[in-house]
């Protein structure tokens, strides 16, 4: 499947500041593999962690030493977000992506250690091959994990079932799953949500909890936990209604109520996304775009090019 985002052939690396650290991620947008590009959902995920790391479940005091596995790690952005909070991360992907992923891990780990000698804030991050459904690969990474994370890992229907089975194989009763995802197909989106809700307790993270800049209506973050088996007590680690930042407001409760209707609101979502994209396009000639807006503009252009039929 071709990427639906416009990537400049001259763009081979990008800088990203996360939690006070200036990281650099190499990428190869011209390769035939989707995993060699930094996708926007990974940036939203990393910046979400940055915003919510002062207290609550994503604070270093809660995450220090937690075992995390990143599925479809690609260039490794999301994994570094968790490692910077003290987690021990295993970043996984297919064999073809590992050289680039390993390069990013080695470079950024070295930068972090050199800039913070003696600090014990940073956890660790290592690289491993993991093809979804491969029992040998799953066994080699040593499940279960405290957290399973992934961003933009769902873009085709045939990936849903292997991803689900891999998550099950990597999970324990207290595993928390955090996934970031950009909606590109309403059909795949509906199937994905139905599958998640059938197998997990699911919470959609509201936009108010995301970074003010690094968010977009088409990019969603989900926190999930395995549903408790019949007769068992509910697992506190999988109570996804737990307050993200330690404070629950009327706004939070209203957002929770609206999340129940998410599948039915896909059509409304598409209209909202189109409106926002059109607003961005109409003001492009008169305003200088931020780096994030430029990425989103590239996404719009790519979708348009993808949909145009030249005869």
C-alpha positions in Angstrom: 0.0 0.0 0.0 1.4 3.4 -1.0 1.8 6.1 1.7 -1.0 8.6 1.6 1.2 11.5 2.7 3.5 13.7 0.6 7.1 13.3 1.6 9.8 15.4 0.1 12.7 13.3 -1.3 15.2 15.7 0.3 13.8 15.0 3.8 16.0 12.4 5.4 16.0 13.4 9.0 13.9 15.5 11.4 14.6 17.1 14.8 12.1 16.8 17.6 12.3 18.2 21.1 10.7 15.9 23.6 10.9 16.6 27.4 13.8 19.0 27.0 15.8 16.6 24.8 16.6 17.5 21.1 16.3 14.2 19.3 17.0 13.5 15.6 15.3 10.8 13.6 16.6 9.6 10.3 14.0 8.5 7.8 13.9 7.2 4.2 10.6 8.3 2.7 11.6 6.9 -0.7 11.9 3.3 0.5 9.3 0.8 -0.4 8.5 0.2 3.3 6.1 2.4 5.3 8.1 1.9 8.5 11.0 4.1 7.3 8.9 7.3 7.5 8.1 9.4 10.7 4.3 9.4 10.7 2.4 12.2 12.5 0.6 10.0 15.0 4.0 9.1 16.6 4.6 12.9 17.1 1.2 13.3 18.7 1.9 10.4 21.0 5.3 11.7 22.1 4.0 15.2 22.7 1.0 13.7 24.6 3.5 12.0 27.0 5.4 15.3 27.4 2.2 17.2 28.4 1.0 14.5 30.8 4.3 13.4 32.5 4.2 15.7 35.5 1.7 13.6 37.4 -0.7 10.7 37.0 -0.1 7.4 35.2 2.4 8.8 32.8 4.7 10.4 35.3 8.3 9.1 35.7 7.5 7.9 39.2 4.8 5.6 37.9 6.7 4.5 34.8 10.2 4.0 36.1 11.3 0.5 35.3 8.1 -0.5 33.4 8.6 -2.9 30.5 7.3 -1.5 27.3 7.1 -3.0 23.8 6.5 -0.9 20.7 4.8 -2.6 17.8 5.6 -1.3 14.3 8.2 1.1 15.8 9.3 2.4 12.4 11.8 5.3 13.2 11.3 4.9 17.0 9.7 8.2 18.0 7.0 6.8 20.3 9.4 4.4 22.0 11.8 7.2 22.9 8.9 9.0 24.5 8.4 6.1 26.9 12.2 5.6 27.5 12.6 9.3 28.5 10.1 8.6 31.3 12.2 5.8 32.6 10.7 2.8 30.8 12.7 -0.2 29.5 11.5 -0.3 25.9 11.8 -2.9 23.2 11.2 -1.3 19.8 10.1 -3.9 17.2 9.4 -4.0 13.5 10.0 -6.1 10.4 13.5 -7.0 9.4 13.7 -4.5 6.6 13.1 -1.6 9.0 15.6 -2.6 11.7 18.8 -1.0 10.3 17.2 2.5 10.3 15.4 1.9 13.6 18.7 0.7 15.2 20.5 3.8 13.8 18.0 6.1 15.4 18.1 4.2 18.7 21.9 4.3 18.9 22.2 8.0 17.9 19.6 9.3 20.2 20.6 7.1 23.2 24.1 8.5 22.8 22.8 12.1 22.6 20.7 11.7 25.8 23.5 10.0 27.8 26.1 12.6 26.8 23.8 15.5 27.6 22.7 14.0 31.0 25.7 12.2 32.4 24.9 10.4 35.7 21.1 10.9 35.3 18.9 7.9 36.0 15.8 9.5 34.4 16.3 7.8 31.0 15.3 4.1 30.9 16.6 2.0 28.0 15.6 1.1 24.5 16.6 -1.8 22.4 15.6 -3.2 19.0 14.1 -6.5 18.0 12.5 -8.1 15.0 8.8 -9.0 15.5 6.5 -10.0 12.7 3.0 -10.1 14.0 1.8 -13.6 14.7 5.3 -15.1 14.7 5.5 -17.2 17.8 9.3 -17.4 17.8 9.6 -13.6 17.7 7.0 -13.1 20.4 8.7 -15.6 22.7 12.1 -14.0 22.1 11.1 -10.6 23.4 9.9 -12.1 26.7 6.3 -11.3 27.4 4.2 -10.1 29.2 4.8 -6.4 29.2 3.5 -3.6 31.4 2.7 -1.5 28.3 2.2 -2.2 24.6 2.4 0.9 22.4 2.1 1.6 18.7 1.4 4.4 16.3 -0.1 4.3 12.8 0.1 0.5 12.8 -3.4 0.0 11.3 -3.9 1.1 7.7 -5.4 -2.1 6.1 -8.1 -4.6 7.1 -5.8 -7.6 6.8 -3.5 -6.3 9.6 -6.3 -6.1 12.2 -6.4 -9.8 13.2 -2.6 -10.4 13.3 -2.2 -7.3 15.4 -4.9 -8.4 17.8 -3.4 -11.8 18.3 0.0 -10.4 18.8 -1.3 -8.0 21.5 -2.9 -10.9 23.3 0.3 -12.9 23.1 2.3 -10.0 24.6 -0.2 -9.1 27.3 -0.5 -10.1 30.9 -3.6 -9.4 33.1 -2.2 -5.9 34.0 -1.0 -4.8 30.6 -2.0 -1.4 29.4 -2.2 -0.8 25.6 -1.7 2.7 24.1 -2.2 3.1 20.4 -2.1 6.2 18.2 -3.8 6.2 14.9 -4.6 8.5 11.9 -7.9 7.8 10.3 -7.5 7.3 6.6 -10.3 4.9 5.8 -13.7 5.1 7.6 -14.2 1.4 6.8 -11.0 0.3 8.4 -11.6 2.7 11.3 -15.0 1.2 12.1 -13.7 -2.3 11.9 -10.8 -1.4 14.2 -13.0 0.3 16.8 -15.5 -2.6 16.8 -12.6 -5.1 17.3 -11.0 -3.0 20.1 -14.3 -2.6 21.9 -15.2 -6.2 21.7 -11.9 -7.4 23.2 -10.7 -4.5 25.4 -11.9 -1.8 27.8 -11.3 1.3 25.6 -10.9 5.0 26.3 -10.3 7.6 23.6 -8.0 10.3 24.9 -9.7 13.7 24.5 -8.0 16.5 22.5 -7.8 18.6 25.7 -5.2 16.2 27.1 -3.0 16.4 24.0 -0.4 19.0 23.2 -2.0 22.1 21.9 0.0 22.1 18.7 0.6 18.4 18.0 -3.0 17.3 17.5 -5.5 16.9 14.6 -9.1 15.7 14.4 -8.0 12.7 12.2 -5.4 11.5 14.8 -6.7 9.6 17.8 -5.0 8.1 20.8 -6.5 5.1 22.6 -5.8 3.6 26.0 -7.0 0.0 26.4 -6.8 -2.8 28.9 -7.9 -6.4 28.7 -11.4 -7.0 29.8 -11.5 -8.9 33.1 -12.6 -12.5 32.8 -15.9 -13.6 34.2 -15.8 -13.8 38.0 -12.5 -12.0 38.4 -12.0 -8.7 40.1 -11.4 -5.7 37.9 -7.7 -5.0 37.2 -6.8 -1.5 38.5 -4.1 -1.2 35.8 -6.8 -1.6 33.1 -9.3 0.9 34.4 -9.0 3.2 31.4 -11.4 5.7 33.0 -8.6 6.4 35.5 -7.8 10.1 35.3 -4.8 10.8 33.0 -3.5 13.8 35.0 -5.1 13.2 38.3 -8.0 15.6 37.8 -11.4 14.7 36.5 -13.6 17.6 35.4 -17.1 18.0 34.0 -15.4 18.3 30.6 -13.8 14.9 31.1 -17.1 13.3 32.1 -18.9 14.8 29.1 -16.1 13.6 26.8 -16.4 10.1 28.2 -20.1 10.1 27.4 -19.5 11.2 23.9 -16.9 8.5 23.3 -19.6 5.8 23.5 -21.0 7.0 20.1 -17.6 7.2 18.3 -18.3 4.6 15.6 -21.6 6.3 14.7 -19.8 9.7 14.5 -17.4 8.7 11.8 -19.3 10.6 9.1 -19.3 13.8 11.3 -15.6 13.3 11.9 -14.9 13.3 8.1 -16.8 16.5 7.7 -14.8 18.1 10.5 -11.5 17.0 9.1 -12.3 18.2 5.6 -13.4 21.6 7.0 -10.1 22.0 9.0 -8.0 20.9 6.1 -9.8 23.4 3.8 -9.3 26.2 6.4 -5.5 25.4 6.3 -5.4 25.4 2.6 -7.3 28.7 2.2 -4.9 30.6 4.5 -1.7 29.1 3.1 -0.8 31.9 0.7 -0.9 34.6 3.3 0.6 32.9 6.4 3.8 31.1 7.2 3.1 27.6 8.3 4.6 26.0 11.4 6.5 22.7 11.0 3.4 20.8 12.2 1.1 22.6 9.8 3.5 22.0 7.0 3.3 18.3 7.7 -0.5 18.4 7.8 -0.6 20.3 4.5 1.6 17.6 3.0 -1.0 15.1 4.2 -3.7 16.9 2.4 -1.8 17.1 -0.8 -1.0 13.4 -0.6 -4.6 12.5 -0.1 -5.6 14.7 -3.1 -2.9 13.1 -5.3 -4.0 9.7 -4.2 -7.6 10.3 -5.1 -7.0 12.0 -8.5 -7.5 9.7 -11.5 -5.4 10.8 -14.5 -6.6 9.6 -17.9 
